[in-house]
Amino acid sequence: AQKITQTQPGMFVQEKEAVTLDCTYDTSDQSYGLFWYKQPSSGEMIFLIYQGSYDEQNATEGRYSLNFQKARKSANLVISASQLGDSAMYFCAMRDSDNYGQNFVFGPGTRLSVLP
Amino acid sequence: EPEVTQTPSHQVTQMGQEVILRCVPISNHLYFYWYRQILGQKVEFLVSFYNNEISEKSEIFDDQFSVERPDGSNFTLKIRSTKLEDSAMYFCASREGGLLSNQPQHFGDGTRLSIL
């Protein structure tokens, strides 16, 4: 079963606008973590932001914030004031207690293109 | 800031040959991982390693794959007899923290493996 769903294969946003990238997940655990990574065209994986299942506040990190809705099992990434350098693939990932929570399960990714 | 380093950045190998991908995790990290990403697809977990042994592996990690931490710093992935479908980007990652830590995994820049 798909544990992480990212329904938007591609998104476009105008420079300086905000954009929301969707992520829904499936787990029966009470304790889990959600992570977002950015992958530019150069290929590296860059950690952006983390949200814990017990965190009461939505995570924020600079221009990145998470819209975490636990009951709906969604953890959408919001990028404010988009910049051309934000153009990249964005992956949502989850760690839960399956197999002692050692690995991440990644979603299929969303390709974000920022338009000048 | 400390980072995970991977060598080589690109490896071209004839089908059937053995290949070793090398990684130097962040020095105080305890958990190590290999992932792969076939071109245009999502990141897939291969194996996790802790306390000098494999702690978890996926169905992809069959008998042709092995991992080793030969000294205190290197973490290697060996593919014994490469196949065309092994062509992918291979990422090494590491993290600090305990068994169910919510620490992010820090990724290297990847090794692009091309099998001819």
Contacts between the chains, C-beta under 8 A, distances in Angstrom:
chain1	res1	chain2	res2	distance
A	31	B	100	6.8
A	33	B	102	4.4
A	35	B	104	5.6
A	35	B	105	7.8
A	37	B	107	7.4
A	42	B	109	7.8
A	43	B	89	6.0
A	43	B	109	6.7
A	43	B	110	5.3
A	43	B	112	7.3
A	44	B	107	6.8
A	44	B	108	7.7
A	44	B	109	4.3
A	44	B	110	6.5
A	45	B	43	7.3
A	45	B	91	6.1
A	45	B	93	7.8
A	45	B	107	3.7
A	45	B	110	7.5
A	46	B	107	7.7
A	47	B	104	4.5
A	47	B	105	7.6
A	47	B	106	6.6
A	47	B	107	7.5
A	50	B	102	6.5
A	50	B	104	5.7
A	52	B	102	5.2
A	91	B	42	7.1
A	91	B	43	6.3
A	93	B	43	7.8
A	95	B	102	7.3
A	97	B	100	6.7
A	99	B	56	4.8
A	100	B	55	6.9
A	100	B	56	6.9
A	100	B	99	6.2
A	100	B	100	7.6
A	101	B	99	7.1
A	101	B	100	5.1
A	102	B	31	6.9
A	102	B	33	7.7
A	102	B	48	4.1
A	102	B	50	7.4
A	102	B	55	5.3
A	102	B	56	4.6
A	103	B	33	6.4
A	103	B	45	4.2
A	103	B	48	5.4
A	103	B	56	6.1
A	103	B	58	7.7
A	104	B	33	8.0
A	104	B	35	8.0
A	104	B	43	7.9
A	104	B	45	6.7
A	104	B	105	6.2
A	105	B	45	7.1
A	106	B	35	8.0
A	106	B	42	5.1
A	106	B	43	4.3
A	106	B	44	7.5
A	106	B	45	8.0
A	107	B	42	6.6
A	108	B	41	7.7
A	108	B	42	4.7
A	109	B	42	5.9
